[in-house]
Amino acid sequence: MECHYCDSDAEITVEKDGVRVGVCKTHFREQMEQLADEDWVEDLEEQLDVERTD
Ligand SMILES: [Zn+2]
């Protein structure tokens, strides 16, 4: 699967509202920052143990 936002290979696949979307790490972090208020992102962060640099 390719990244939803660029031509890179997707390294992470997320599922939102039943739709699976692949993203590369760069765009994963980018989107995560934009969607930080949504619960599914918080769940995902826990699953992946993502470090945030606020
Ligand atoms: Zn990308």
mmCIF file of the protein (N, C-alpha, C, O) and its ligand, coordinates in Angstrom:
data_MODEL
# 
_entry.id   MODEL 
# 
loop_
_entity.id 
_entity.type 
_entity.pdbx_number_of_molecules 
1 polymer     1 
2 non-polymer 1 
# 
_entity_poly.entity_id                      1 
_entity_poly.type                           'polypeptide(L)' 
_entity_poly.nstd_linkage                   no 
_entity_poly.nstd_monomer                   no 
_entity_poly.pdbx_seq_one_letter_code       MECHYCDSDAEITVEKDGVRVGVCKTHFREQMEQLADEDWVEDLEEQLDVERTD 
_entity_poly.pdbx_seq_one_letter_code_can   MECHYCDSDAEITVEKDGVRVGVCKTHFREQMEQLADEDWVEDLEEQLDVERTD 
_entity_poly.pdbx_strand_id                 A 
# 
loop_
_entity_poly_seq.entity_id 
_entity_poly_seq.num 
_entity_poly_seq.mon_id 
_entity_poly_seq.hetero 
1 1  MET n 
1 2  GLU n 
1 3  CYS n 
1 4  HIS n 
1 5  TYR n 
1 6  CYS n 
1 7  ASP n 
1 8  SER n 
1 9  ASP n 
1 10 ALA n 
1 11 GLU n 
1 12 ILE n 
1 13 THR n 
1 14 VAL n 
1 15 GLU n 
1 16 LYS n 
1 17 ASP n 
1 18 GLY n 
1 19 VAL n 
1 20 ARG n 
1 21 VAL n 
1 22 GLY n 
1 23 VAL n 
1 24 CYS n 
1 25 LYS n 
1 26 THR n 
1 27 HIS n 
1 28 PHE n 
1 29 ARG n 
1 30 GLU n 
1 31 GLN n 
1 32 MET n 
1 33 GLU n 
1 34 GLN n 
1 35 LEU n 
1 36 ALA n 
1 37 ASP n 
1 38 GLU n 
1 39 ASP n 
1 40 TRP n 
1 41 VAL n 
1 42 GLU n 
1 43 ASP n 
1 44 LEU n 
1 45 GLU n 
1 46 GLU n 
1 47 GLN n 
1 48 LEU n 
1 49 ASP n 
1 50 VAL n 
1 51 GLU n 
1 52 ARG n 
1 53 THR n 
1 54 ASP n 
# 
loop_
_struct_asym.id 
_struct_asym.entity_id 
A 1 
B 2 
# 
loop_
_chem_comp.id 
_chem_comp.type 
_chem_comp.mon_nstd_flag 
ALA 'L-peptide linking' y 
ARG 'L-peptide linking' y 
ASP 'L-peptide linking' y 
CYS 'L-peptide linking' y 
GLN 'L-peptide linking' y 
GLU 'L-peptide linking' y 
GLY 'peptide linking'   y 
HIS 'L-peptide linking' y 
ILE 'L-peptide linking' y 
LEU 'L-peptide linking' y 
LYS 'L-peptide linking' y 
MET 'L-peptide linking' y 
PHE 'L-peptide linking' y 
SER 'L-peptide linking' y 
THR 'L-peptide linking' y 
TRP 'L-peptide linking' y 
TYR 'L-peptide linking' y 
VAL 'L-peptide linking' y 
ZN  non-polymer         . 
# 
_pdbx_entity_nonpoly.entity_id   2 
_pdbx_entity_nonpoly.name        ? 
_pdbx_entity_nonpoly.comp_id     ZN 
# 
_pdbx_nonpoly_scheme.asym_id         B 
_pdbx_nonpoly_scheme.entity_id       2 
_pdbx_nonpoly_scheme.mon_id          ZN 
_pdbx_nonpoly_scheme.ndb_seq_num     1 
_pdbx_nonpoly_scheme.pdb_seq_num     101 
_pdbx_nonpoly_scheme.auth_seq_num    101 
_pdbx_nonpoly_scheme.pdb_mon_id      ZN 
_pdbx_nonpoly_scheme.auth_mon_id     ZN 
_pdbx_nonpoly_scheme.pdb_strand_id   A 
_pdbx_nonpoly_scheme.pdb_ins_code    . 
# 
loop_
_atom_site.group_PDB 
_atom_site.id 
_atom_site.type_symbol 
_atom_site.label_atom_id 
_atom_site.label_alt_id 
_atom_site.label_comp_id 
_atom_site.label_asym_id 
_atom_site.label_entity_id 
_atom_site.label_seq_id 
_atom_site.pdbx_PDB_ins_code 
_atom_site.Cartn_x 
_atom_site.Cartn_y 
_atom_site.Cartn_z 
_atom_site.occupancy 
_atom_site.B_iso_or_equiv 
_atom_site.pdbx_formal_charge 
_atom_site.auth_seq_id 
_atom_site.auth_comp_id 
_atom_site.auth_asym_id 
_atom_site.auth_atom_id 
_atom_site.pdbx_PDB_model_num 
ATOM   1   N  N  . MET A 1 1  ? 0.848   -1.201 0.000  1.00 0.00 ? 1   MET A N  1 
ATOM   2   C  CA . MET A 1 1  ? 0.000   0.000  0.000  1.00 0.00 ? 1   MET A CA 1 
ATOM   3   C  C  . MET A 1 1  ? 0.882   1.248  0.000  1.00 0.00 ? 1   MET A C  1 
ATOM   4   O  O  . MET A 1 1  ? 1.897   1.312  0.693  1.00 0.00 ? 1   MET A O  1 
ATOM   5   N  N  . GLU A 1 2  ? 0.476   2.221  -0.782 1.00 0.00 ? 2   GLU A N  1 
ATOM   6   C  CA . GLU A 1 2  ? 1.208   3.484  -0.791 1.00 0.00 ? 2   GLU A CA 1 
ATOM   7   C  C  . GLU A 1 2  ? 0.622   4.463  0.215  1.00 0.00 ? 2   GLU A C  1 
ATOM   8   O  O  . GLU A 1 2  ? -0.533  4.355  0.629  1.00 0.00 ? 2   GLU A O  1 
ATOM   9   N  N  . CYS A 1 3  ? 1.440   5.400  0.584  1.00 0.00 ? 3   CYS A N  1 
ATOM   10  C  CA . CYS A 1 3  ? 0.972   6.474  1.463  1.00 0.00 ? 3   CYS A CA 1 
ATOM   11  C  C  . CYS A 1 3  ? -0.194  7.201  0.782  1.00 0.00 ? 3   CYS A C  1 
ATOM   12  O  O  . CYS A 1 3  ? -0.201  7.409  -0.431 1.00 0.00 ? 3   CYS A O  1 
ATOM   13  N  N  . HIS A 1 4  ? -1.159  7.570  1.592  1.00 0.00 ? 4   HIS A N  1 
ATOM   14  C  CA . HIS A 1 4  ? -2.336  8.263  1.078  1.00 0.00 ? 4   HIS A CA 1 
ATOM   15  C  C  . HIS A 1 4  ? -1.992  9.670  0.586  1.00 0.00 ? 4   HIS A C  1 
ATOM   16  O  O  . HIS A 1 4  ? -2.737  10.268 -0.191 1.00 0.00 ? 4   HIS A O  1 
ATOM   17  N  N  . TYR A 1 5  ? -0.863  10.182 1.045  1.00 0.00 ? 5   TYR A N  1 
ATOM   18  C  CA . TYR A 1 5  ? -0.532  11.586 0.783  1.00 0.00 ? 5   TYR A CA 1 
ATOM   19  C  C  . TYR A 1 5  ? 0.652   11.785 -0.144 1.00 0.00 ? 5   TYR A C  1 
ATOM   20  O  O  . TYR A 1 5  ? 0.851   12.879 -0.671 1.00 0.00 ? 5   TYR A O  1 
ATOM   21  N  N  . CYS A 1 6  ? 1.442   10.736 -0.350 1.00 0.00 ? 6   CYS A N  1 
ATOM   22  C  CA . CYS A 1 6  ? 2.586   10.863 -1.243 1.00 0.00 ? 6   CYS A CA 1 
ATOM   23  C  C  . CYS A 1 6  ? 2.857   9.499  -1.870 1.00 0.00 ? 6   CYS A C  1 
ATOM   24  O  O  . CYS A 1 6  ? 2.079   8.565  -1.680 1.00 0.00 ? 6   CYS A O  1 
ATOM   25  N  N  . ASP A 1 7  ? 3.946   9.379  -2.611 1.00 0.00 ? 7   ASP A N  1 
ATOM   26  C  CA . ASP A 1 7  ? 4.227   8.145  -3.343 1.00 0.00 ? 7   ASP A CA 1 
ATOM   27  C  C  . ASP A 1 7  ? 5.072   7.152  -2.558 1.00 0.00 ? 7   ASP A C  1 
ATOM   28  O  O  . ASP A 1 7  ? 5.441   6.093  -3.066 1.00 0.00 ? 7   ASP A O  1 
ATOM   29  N  N  . SER A 1 8  ? 5.369   7.505  -1.325 1.00 0.00 ? 8   SER A N  1 
ATOM   30  C  CA . SER A 1 8  ? 6.181   6.604  -0.517 1.00 0.00 ? 8   SER A CA 1 
ATOM   31  C  C  . SER A 1 8  ? 5.390   5.367  -0.124 1.00 0.00 ? 8   SER A C  1 
ATOM   32  O  O  . SER A 1 8  ? 4.159   5.382  -0.110 1.00 0.00 ? 8   SER A O  1 
ATOM   33  N  N  . ASP A 1 9  ? 6.105   4.301  0.194  1.00 0.00 ? 9   ASP A N  1 
ATOM   34  C  CA . ASP A 1 9  ? 5.428   3.122  0.729  1.00 0.00 ? 9   ASP A CA 1 
ATOM   35  C  C  . ASP A 1 9  ? 4.861   3.446  2.095  1.00 0.00 ? 9   ASP A C  1 
ATOM   36  O  O  . ASP A 1 9  ? 5.512   4.083  2.923  1.00 0.00 ? 9   ASP A O  1 
ATOM   37  N  N  . ALA A 1 10 ? 3.640   2.999  2.314  1.00 0.00 ? 10  ALA A N  1 
ATOM   38  C  CA . ALA A 1 10 ? 3.018   3.241  3.614  1.00 0.00 ? 10  ALA A CA 1 
ATOM   39  C  C  . ALA A 1 10 ? 3.666   2.346  4.655  1.00 0.00 ? 10  ALA A C  1 
ATOM   40  O  O  . ALA A 1 10 ? 3.788   1.137  4.458  1.00 0.00 ? 10  ALA A O  1 
ATOM   41  N  N  . GLU A 1 11 ? 4.069   2.927  5.730  1.00 0.00 ? 11  GLU A N  1 
ATOM   42  C  CA . GLU A 1 11 ? 4.678   2.164  6.815  1.00 0.00 ? 11  GLU A CA 1 
ATOM   43  C  C  . GLU A 1 11 ? 3.673   1.885  7.918  1.00 0.00 ? 11  GLU A C  1 
ATOM   44  O  O  . GLU A 1 11 ? 3.875   1.001  8.750  1.00 0.00 ? 11  GLU A O  1 
ATOM   45  N  N  . ILE A 1 12 ? 2.600   2.641  7.915  1.00 0.00 ? 12  ILE A N  1 
ATOM   46  C  CA . ILE A 1 12 ? 1.588   2.506  8.957  1.00 0.00 ? 12  ILE A CA 1 
ATOM   47  C  C  . ILE A 1 12 ? 0.216   2.493  8.293  1.00 0.00 ? 12  ILE A C  1 
ATOM   48  O  O  . ILE A 1 12 ? -0.063  3.306  7.411  1.00 0.00 ? 12  ILE A O  1 
ATOM   49  N  N  . THR A 1 13 ? -0.623  1.581  8.714  1.00 0.00 ? 13  THR A N  1 
ATOM   50  C  CA . THR A 1 13 ? -1.990  1.560  8.213  1.00 0.00 ? 13  THR A CA 1 
ATOM   51  C  C  . THR A 1 13 ? -2.930  1.867  9.369  1.00 0.00 ? 13  THR A C  1 
ATOM   52  O  O  . THR A 1 13 ? -2.878  1.232  10.422 1.00 0.00 ? 13  THR A O  1 
ATOM   53  N  N  . VAL A 1 14 ? -3.778  2.840  9.151  1.00 0.00 ? 14  VAL A N  1 
ATOM   54  C  CA . VAL A 1 14 ? -4.735  3.202  10.186 1.00 0.00 ? 14  VAL A CA 1 
ATOM   55  C  C  . VAL A 1 14 ? -6.140  2.972  9.660  1.00 0.00 ? 14  VAL A C  1 
ATOM   56  O  O  . VAL A 1 14 ? -6.383  3.015  8.454  1.00 0.00 ? 14  VAL A O  1 
ATOM   57  N  N  . GLU A 1 15 ? -7.050  2.730  10.568 1.00 0.00 ? 15  GLU A N  1 
ATOM   58  C  CA . GLU A 1 15 ? -8.426  2.537  10.175 1.00 0.00 ? 15  GLU A CA 1 
ATOM   59  C  C  . GLU A 1 15 ? -9.289  3.581  10.857 1.00 0.00 ? 15  GLU A C  1 
ATOM   60  O  O  . GLU A 1 15 ? -9.299  3.708  12.081 1.00 0.00 ? 15  GLU A O  1 
ATOM   61  N  N  . LYS A 1 16 ? -10.006 4.316  10.041 1.00 0.00 ? 16  LYS A N  1 
ATOM   62  C  CA . LYS A 1 16 ? -10.855 5.377  10.575 1.00 0.00 ? 16  LYS A CA 1 
ATOM   63  C  C  . LYS A 1 16 ? -12.225 5.270  9.930  1.00 0.00 ? 16  LYS A C  1 
ATOM   64  O  O  . LYS A 1 16 ? -12.356 5.329  8.707  1.00 0.00 ? 16  LYS A O  1 
ATOM   65  N  N  . ASP A 1 17 ? -13.244 5.111  10.765 1.00 0.00 ? 17  ASP A N  1 
ATOM   66  C  CA . ASP A 1 17 ? -14.612 4.979  10.260 1.00 0.00 ? 17  ASP A CA 1 
ATOM   67  C  C  . ASP A 1 17 ? -14.721 3.858  9.223  1.00 0.00 ? 17  ASP A C  1 
ATOM   68  O  O  . ASP A 1 17 ? -15.452 3.973  8.240  1.00 0.00 ? 17  ASP A O  1 
ATOM   69  N  N  . GLY A 1 18 ? -13.989 2.789  9.460  1.00 0.00 ? 18  GLY A N  1 
ATOM   70  C  CA . GLY A 1 18 ? -14.074 1.629  8.584  1.00 0.00 ? 18  GLY A CA 1 
ATOM   71  C  C  . GLY A 1 18 ? -13.246 1.720  7.328  1.00 0.00 ? 18  GLY A C  1 
ATOM   72  O  O  . GLY A 1 18 ? -13.239 0.791  6.520  1.00 0.00 ? 18  GLY A O  1 
ATOM   73  N  N  . VAL A 1 19 ? -12.546 2.825  7.148  1.00 0.00 ? 19  VAL A N  1 
ATOM   74  C  CA . VAL A 1 19 ? -11.724 3.010  5.960  1.00 0.00 ? 19  VAL A CA 1 
ATOM   75  C  C  . VAL A 1 19 ? -10.256 2.871  6.342  1.00 0.00 ? 19  VAL A C  1 
ATOM   76  O  O  . VAL A 1 19 ? -9.767  3.542  7.251  1.00 0.00 ? 19  VAL A O  1 
ATOM   77  N  N  . ARG A 1 20 ? -9.567  1.990  5.634  1.00 0.00 ? 20  ARG A N  1 
ATOM   78  C  CA . ARG A 1 20 ? -8.149  1.800  5.919  1.00 0.00 ? 20  ARG A CA 1 
ATOM   79  C  C  . ARG A 1 20 ? -7.318  2.731  5.059  1.00 0.00 ? 20  ARG A C  1 
ATOM   80  O  O  . ARG A 1 20 ? -7.498  2.807  3.844  1.00 0.00 ? 20  ARG A O  1 
ATOM   81  N  N  . VAL A 1 21 ? -6.416  3.430  5.703  1.00 0.00 ? 21  VAL A N  1 
ATOM   82  C  CA . VAL A 1 21 ? -5.570  4.393  5.005  1.00 0.00 ? 21  VAL A CA 1 
ATOM   83  C  C  . VAL A 1 21 ? -4.118  4.125  5.370  1.00 0.00 ? 21  VAL A C  1 
ATOM   84  O  O  . VAL A 1 21 ? -3.771  4.028  6.547  1.00 0.00 ? 21  VAL A O  1 
ATOM   85  N  N  . GLY A 1 22 ? -3.278  4.009  4.356  1.00 0.00 ? 22  GLY A N  1 
ATOM   86  C  CA . GLY A 1 22 ? -1.856  3.837  4.595  1.00 0.00 ? 22  GLY A CA 1 
ATOM   87  C  C  . GLY A 1 22 ? -1.148  5.173  4.568  1.00 0.00 ? 22  GLY A C  1 
ATOM   88  O  O  . GLY A 1 22 ? -1.452  6.033  3.741  1.00 0.00 ? 22  GLY A O  1 
ATOM   89  N  N  . VAL A 1 23 ? -0.218  5.341  5.463  1.00 0.00 ? 23  VAL A N  1 
ATOM   90  C  CA . VAL A 1 23 ? 0.553   6.583  5.493  1.00 0.00 ? 23  VAL A CA 1 
ATOM   91  C  C  . VAL A 1 23 ? 2.019   6.265  5.794  1.00 0.00 ? 23  VAL A C  1 
ATOM   92  O  O  . VAL A 1 23 ? 2.331   5.289  6.477  1.00 0.00 ? 23  VAL A O  1 
ATOM   93  N  N  . CYS A 1 24 ? 2.896   7.098  5.276  1.00 0.00 ? 24  CYS A N  1 
ATOM   94  C  CA . CYS A 1 24 ? 4.304   6.979  5.635  1.00 0.00 ? 24  CYS A CA 1 
ATOM   95  C  C  . CYS A 1 24 ? 4.493   7.642  7.005  1.00 0.00 ? 24  CYS A C  1 
ATOM   96  O  O  . CYS A 1 24 ? 3.595   8.306  7.524  1.00 0.00 ? 24  CYS A O  1 
ATOM   97  N  N  . LYS A 1 25 ? 5.665   7.444  7.563  1.00 0.00 ? 25  LYS A N  1 
ATOM   98  C  CA . LYS A 1 25 ? 5.882   7.992  8.912  1.00 0.00 ? 25  LYS A CA 1 
ATOM   99  C  C  . LYS A 1 25 ? 5.785   9.512  8.922  1.00 0.00 ? 25  LYS A C  1 
ATOM   100 O  O  . LYS A 1 25 ? 5.255   10.104 9.861  1.00 0.00 ? 25  LYS A O  1 
ATOM   101 N  N  . THR A 1 26 ? 6.299   10.133 7.875  1.00 0.00 ? 26  THR A N  1 
ATOM   102 C  CA . THR A 1 26 ? 6.260   11.591 7.812  1.00 0.00 ? 26  THR A CA 1 
ATOM   103 C  C  . THR A 1 26 ? 4.823   12.093 7.846  1.00 0.00 ? 26  THR A C  1 
ATOM   104 O  O  . THR A 1 26 ? 4.485   12.987 8.623  1.00 0.00 ? 26  THR A O  1 
ATOM   105 N  N  . HIS A 1 27 ? 3.996   11.519 7.011  1.00 0.00 ? 27  HIS A N  1 
ATOM   106 C  CA . HIS A 1 27 ? 2.625   11.991 6.949  1.00 0.00 ? 27  HIS A CA 1 
ATOM   107 C  C  . HIS A 1 27 ? 1.793   11.504 8.118  1.00 0.00 ? 27  HIS A C  1 
ATOM   108 O  O  . HIS A 1 27 ? 0.811   12.142 8.496  1.00 0.00 ? 27  HIS A O  1 
ATOM   109 N  N  . PHE A 1 28 ? 2.183   10.379 8.692  1.00 0.00 ? 28  PHE A N  1 
ATOM   110 C  CA . PHE A 1 28 ? 1.507   9.934  9.901  1.00 0.00 ? 28  PHE A CA 1 
ATOM   111 C  C  . PHE A 1 28 ? 1.649   10.983 11.003 1.00 0.00 ? 28  PHE A C  1 
ATOM   112 O  O  . PHE A 1 28 ? 0.676   11.360 11.656 1.00 0.00 ? 28  PHE A O  1 
ATOM   113 N  N  . ARG A 1 29 ? 2.857   11.433 11.186 1.00 0.00 ? 29  ARG A N  1 
ATOM   114 C  CA . ARG A 1 29 ? 3.087   12.448 12.225 1.00 0.00 ? 29  ARG A CA 1 
ATOM   115 C  C  . ARG A 1 29 ? 2.368   13.759 11.881 1.00 0.00 ? 29  ARG A C  1 
ATOM   116 O  O  . ARG A 1 29 ? 1.796   14.419 12.748 1.00 0.00 ? 29  ARG A O  1 
ATOM   117 N  N  . GLU A 1 30 ? 2.415   14.110 10.608 1.00 0.00 ? 30  GLU A N  1 
ATOM   118 C  CA . GLU A 1 30 ? 1.765   15.340 10.175 1.00 0.00 ? 30  GLU A CA 1 
ATOM   119 C  C  . GLU A 1 30 ? 0.264   15.288 10.456 1.00 0.00 ? 30  GLU A C  1 
ATOM   120 O  O  . GLU A 1 30 ? -0.318  16.218 11.015 1.00 0.00 ? 30  GLU A O  1 
ATOM   121 N  N  . GLN A 1 31 ? -0.336  14.185 10.054 1.00 0.00 ? 31  GLN A N  1 
ATOM   122 C  CA . GLN A 1 31 ? -1.777  14.043 10.251 1.00 0.00 ? 31  GLN A CA 1 
ATOM   123 C  C  . GLN A 1 31 ? -2.121  13.921 11.720 1.00 0.00 ? 31  GLN A C  1 
ATOM   124 O  O  . GLN A 1 31 ? -3.152  14.420 12.172 1.00 0.00 ? 31  GLN A O  1 
ATOM   125 N  N  . MET A 1 32 ? -1.266  13.263 12.453 1.00 0.00 ? 32  MET A N  1 
ATOM   126 C  CA . MET A 1 32 ? -1.532  13.071 13.870 1.00 0.00 ? 32  MET A CA 1 
ATOM   127 C  C  . MET A 1 32 ? -1.595  14.409 14.589 1.00 0.00 ? 32  MET A C  1 
ATOM   128 O  O  . MET A 1 32 ? -2.403  14.598 15.498 1.00 0.00 ? 32  MET A O  1 
ATOM   129 N  N  . GLU A 1 33 ? -0.747  15.323 14.181 1.00 0.00 ? 33  GLU A N  1 
ATOM   130 C  CA . GLU A 1 33 ? -0.765  16.644 14.795 1.00 0.00 ? 33  GLU A CA 1 
ATOM   131 C  C  . GLU A 1 33 ? -2.057  17.372 14.460 1.00 0.00 ? 33  GLU A C  1 
ATOM   132 O  O  . GLU A 1 33 ? -2.631  18.060 15.304 1.00 0.00 ? 33  GLU A O  1 
ATOM   133 N  N  . GLN A 1 34 ? -2.511  17.215 13.215 1.00 0.00 ? 34  GLN A N  1 
ATOM   134 C  CA . GLN A 1 34 ? -3.739  17.899 12.807 1.00 0.00 ? 34  GLN A CA 1 
ATOM   135 C  C  . GLN A 1 34 ? -4.972  17.298 13.470 1.00 0.00 ? 34  GLN A C  1 
ATOM   136 O  O  . GLN A 1 34 ? -5.944  17.996 13.754 1.00 0.00 ? 34  GLN A O  1 
ATOM   137 N  N  . LEU A 1 35 ? -4.914  15.993 13.711 1.00 0.00 ? 35  LEU A N  1 
ATOM   138 C  CA . LEU A 1 35 ? -6.085  15.289 14.233 1.00 0.00 ? 35  LEU A CA 1 
ATOM   139 C  C  . LEU A 1 35 ? -5.931  14.951 15.706 1.00 0.00 ? 35  LEU A C  1 
ATOM   140 O  O  . LEU A 1 35 ? -6.584  14.043 16.220 1.00 0.00 ? 35  LEU A O  1 
ATOM   141 N  N  . ALA A 1 36 ? -5.075  15.677 16.366 1.00 0.00 ? 36  ALA A N  1 
ATOM   142 C  CA . ALA A 1 36 ? -4.726  15.334 17.740 1.00 0.00 ? 36  ALA A CA 1 
ATOM   143 C  C  . ALA A 1 36 ? -5.924  15.329 18.672 1.00 0.00 ? 36  ALA A C  1 
ATOM   144 O  O  . ALA A 1 36 ? -5.880  14.718 19.740 1.00 0.00 ? 36  ALA A O  1 
ATOM   145 N  N  . ASP A 1 37 ? -6.975  15.994 18.285 1.00 0.00 ? 37  ASP A N  1 
ATOM   146 C  CA . ASP A 1 37 ? -8.141  16.072 19.159 1.00 0.00 ? 37  ASP A CA 1 
ATOM   147 C  C  . ASP A 1 37 ? -9.049  14.857 19.026 1.00 0.00 ? 37  ASP A C  1 
ATOM   148 O  O  . ASP A 1 37 ? -9.961  14.667 19.831 1.00 0.00 ? 37  ASP A O  1 
ATOM   149 N  N  . GLU A 1 38 ? -8.801  14.046 18.023 1.00 0.00 ? 38  GLU A N  1 
ATOM   150 C  CA . GLU A 1 38 ? -9.687  12.910 17.806 1.00 0.00 ? 38  GLU A CA 1 
ATOM   151 C  C  . GLU A 1 38 ? -9.221  11.693 18.593 1.00 0.00 ? 38  GLU A C  1 
ATOM   152 O  O  . GLU A 1 38 ? -8.027  11.421 18.716 1.00 0.00 ? 38  GLU A O  1 
ATOM   153 N  N  . ASP A 1 39 ? -10.196 10.979 19.117 1.00 0.00 ? 39  ASP A N  1 
ATOM   154 C  CA . ASP A 1 39 ? -9.889  9.883  20.020 1.00 0.00 ? 39  ASP A CA 1 
ATOM   155 C  C  . ASP A 1 39 ? -9.064  8.797  19.366 1.00 0.00 ? 39  ASP A C  1 
ATOM   156 O  O  . ASP A 1 39 ? -8.176  8.221  19.994 1.00 0.00 ? 39  ASP A O  1 
ATOM   157 N  N  . TRP A 1 40 ? -9.357  8.511  18.085 1.00 0.00 ? 40  TRP A N  1 
ATOM   158 C  CA . TRP A 1 40 ? -8.670  7.381  17.453 1.00 0.00 ? 40  TRP A CA 1 
ATOM   159 C  C  . TRP A 1 40 ? -7.177  7.620  17.358 1.00 0.00 ? 40  TRP A C  1 
ATOM   160 O  O  . TRP A 1 40 ? -6.386  6.677  17.368 1.00 0.00 ? 40  TRP A O  1 
ATOM   161 N  N  . VAL A 1 41 ? -6.797  8.877  17.266 1.00 0.00 ? 41  VAL A N  1 
ATOM   162 C  CA . VAL A 1 41 ? -5.372  9.173  17.197 1.00 0.00 ? 41  VAL A CA 1 
ATOM   163 C  C  . VAL A 1 41 ? -4.717  8.882  18.540 1.00 0.00 ? 41  VAL A C  1 
ATOM   164 O  O  . VAL A 1 41 ? -3.601  8.367  18.604 1.00 0.00 ? 41  VAL A O  1 
ATOM   165 N  N  . GLU A 1 42 ? -5.423  9.217  19.604 1.00 0.00 ? 42  GLU A N  1 
ATOM   166 C  CA . GLU A 1 42 ? -4.885  8.933  20.923 1.00 0.00 ? 42  GLU A CA 1 
ATOM   167 C  C  . GLU A 1 42 ? -4.719  7.430  21.116 1.00 0.00 ? 42  GLU A C  1 
ATOM   168 O  O  . GLU A 1 42 ? -3.713  6.970  21.656 1.00 0.00 ? 42  GLU A O  1 
ATOM   169 N  N  . ASP A 1 43 ? -5.712  6.674  20.671 1.00 0.00 ? 43  ASP A N  1 
ATOM   170 C  CA . ASP A 1 43 ? -5.611  5.215  20.758 1.00 0.00 ? 43  ASP A CA 1 
ATOM   171 C  C  . ASP A 1 43 ? -4.419  4.714  19.969 1.00 0.00 ? 43  ASP A C  1 
ATOM   172 O  O  . ASP A 1 43 ? -3.685  3.832  20.415 1.00 0.00 ? 43  ASP A O  1 
ATOM   173 N  N  . LEU A 1 44 ? -4.239  5.285  18.803 1.00 0.00 ? 44  LEU A N  1 
ATOM   174 C  CA . LEU A 1 44 ? -3.155  4.866  17.933 1.00 0.00 ? 44  LEU A CA 1 
ATOM   175 C  C  . LEU A 1 44 ? -1.807  5.185  18.574 1.00 0.00 ? 44  LEU A C  1 
ATOM   176 O  O  . LEU A 1 44 ? -0.873  4.385  18.516 1.00 0.00 ? 44  LEU A O  1 
ATOM   177 N  N  . GLU A 1 45 ? -1.722  6.325  19.166 1.00 0.00 ? 45  GLU A N  1 
ATOM   178 C  CA . GLU A 1 45 ? -0.479  6.701  19.829 1.00 0.00 ? 45  GLU A CA 1 
ATOM   179 C  C  . GLU A 1 45 ? -0.121  5.696  20.906 1.00 0.00 ? 45  GLU A C  1 
ATOM   180 O  O  . GLU A 1 45 ? 1.043   5.328  21.068 1.00 0.00 ? 45  GLU A O  1 
ATOM   181 N  N  . GLU A 1 46 ? -1.124  5.259  21.635 1.00 0.00 ? 46  GLU A N  1 
ATOM   182 C  CA . GLU A 1 46 ? -0.873  4.291  22.694 1.00 0.00 ? 46  GLU A CA 1 
ATOM   183 C  C  . GLU A 1 46 ? -0.396  2.972  22.101 1.00 0.00 ? 46  GLU A C  1 
ATOM   184 O  O  . GLU A 1 46 ? 0.525   2.342  22.620 1.00 0.00 ? 46  GLU A O  1 
ATOM   185 N  N  . GLN A 1 47 ? -1.029  2.565  21.017 1.00 0.00 ? 47  GLN A N  1 
ATOM   186 C  CA . GLN A 1 47 ? -0.670  1.287  20.410 1.00 0.00 ? 47  GLN A CA 1 
ATOM   187 C  C  . GLN A 1 47 ? 0.748   1.298  19.862 1.00 0.00 ? 47  GLN A C  1 
ATOM   188 O  O  . GLN A 1 47 ? 1.476   0.312  19.972 1.00 0.00 ? 47  GLN A O  1 
ATOM   189 N  N  . LEU A 1 48 ? 1.125   2.400  19.284 1.00 0.00 ? 48  LEU A N  1 
ATOM   190 C  CA . LEU A 1 48 ? 2.421   2.474  18.627 1.00 0.00 ? 48  LEU A CA 1 
ATOM   191 C  C  . LEU A 1 48 ? 3.489   3.063  19.529 1.00 0.00 ? 48  LEU A C  1 
ATOM   192 O  O  . LEU A 1 48 ? 4.662   3.121  19.160 1.00 0.00 ? 48  LEU A O  1 
ATOM   193 N  N  . ASP A 1 49 ? 3.083   3.498  20.708 1.00 0.00 ? 49  ASP A N  1 
ATOM   194 C  CA . ASP A 1 49 ? 4.017   4.111  21.636 1.00 0.00 ? 49  ASP A CA 1 
ATOM   195 C  C  . ASP A 1 49 ? 4.785   5.235  20.951 1.00 0.00 ? 49  ASP A C  1 
ATOM   196 O  O  . ASP A 1 49 ? 6.013   5.306  21.000 1.00 0.00 ? 49  ASP A O  1 
ATOM   197 N  N  . VAL A 1 50 ? 4.022   6.101  20.318 1.00 0.00 ? 50  VAL A N  1 
ATOM   198 C  CA . VAL A 1 50 ? 4.622   7.205  19.580 1.00 0.00 ? 50  VAL A CA 1 
ATOM   199 C  C  . VAL A 1 50 ? 5.082   8.294  20.537 1.00 0.00 ? 50  VAL A C  1 
ATOM   200 O  O  . VAL A 1 50 ? 4.356   8.704  21.444 1.00 0.00 ? 50  VAL A O  1 
ATOM   201 N  N  . GLU A 1 51 ? 6.275   8.736  20.314 1.00 0.00 ? 51  GLU A N  1 
ATOM   202 C  CA . GLU A 1 51 ? 6.791   9.820  21.144 1.00 0.00 ? 51  GLU A CA 1 
ATOM   203 C  C  . GLU A 1 51 ? 6.397   11.158 20.519 1.00 0.00 ? 51  GLU A C  1 
ATOM   204 O  O  . GLU A 1 51 ? 6.545   11.368 19.314 1.00 0.00 ? 51  GLU A O  1 
ATOM   205 N  N  . ARG A 1 52 ? 5.908   12.030 21.340 1.00 0.00 ? 52  ARG A N  1 
ATOM   206 C  CA . ARG A 1 52 ? 5.528   13.343 20.833 1.00 0.00 ? 52  ARG A CA 1 
ATOM   207 C  C  . ARG A 1 52 ? 6.485   14.395 21.373 1.00 0.00 ? 52  ARG A C  1 
ATOM   208 O  O  . ARG A 1 52 ? 6.968   14.307 22.501 1.00 0.00 ? 52  ARG A O  1 
ATOM   209 N  N  . THR A 1 53 ? 6.737   15.362 20.560 1.00 0.00 ? 53  THR A N  1 
ATOM   210 C  CA . THR A 1 53 ? 7.667   16.420 20.966 1.00 0.00 ? 53  THR A CA 1 
ATOM   211 C  C  . THR A 1 53 ? 6.932   17.734 20.976 1.00 0.00 ? 53  THR A C  1 
ATOM   212 O  O  . THR A 1 53 ? 6.998   18.511 20.024 1.00 0.00 ? 53  THR A O  1 
ATOM   213 N  N  . ASP A 1 54 ? 6.242   17.971 22.047 1.00 0.00 ? 54  ASP A N  1 
ATOM   214 C  CA . ASP A 1 54 ? 5.499   19.223 22.180 1.00 0.00 ? 54  ASP A CA 1 
ATOM   215 C  C  . ASP A 1 54 ? 6.388   20.317 22.763 1.00 0.00 ? 54  ASP A C  1 
ATOM   216 O  O  . ASP A 1 54 ? 5.935   21.447 22.949 1.00 0.00 ? 54  ASP A O  1 
HETATM 217 ZN ZN . ZN  B 2 .  ? 3.509   10.239 2.813  1.00 0.00 2 101 ZN  A ZN 1 
# 
